[in-house]
Amino acid sequence: MILLAALVAMGILIGAAAHTPLPVFLLAAAAIAAWLLAFGAREGLARLRHR
């Protein structure tokens, strides 16, 4: 059931992304990528400090 909900949510988001202008889509993608990189770096540093 969770997989189905995830697929439906992904379909909605992809549909919404298809109707946004390219510069807006690229800006949002860059913001999400930066957030993921910052989160990954923070978690990696926390893991190194915890050991």
Residue, then its C-alpha position, 0 to 999 in steps of 0.5 A: m500500500i505504501l508503494l502504491a501511495a509513493l507511486v501516486a505521489m510521484g506521478i502527481l509531482i512529475g505531472a506538476a513538473a511537466h507543466t512548470p517553466l524550465p527555469v522554475f523547474l531547474l531552480a527547484a531541482a538545484a535547491i533540492a540538490a543543495w539541500l540533499l548535499a547539505f543533509g548528507a554532509r551533515e549526517g556524514l560529519a555526525r557519523l564521523r564524530h560519533r565514532 
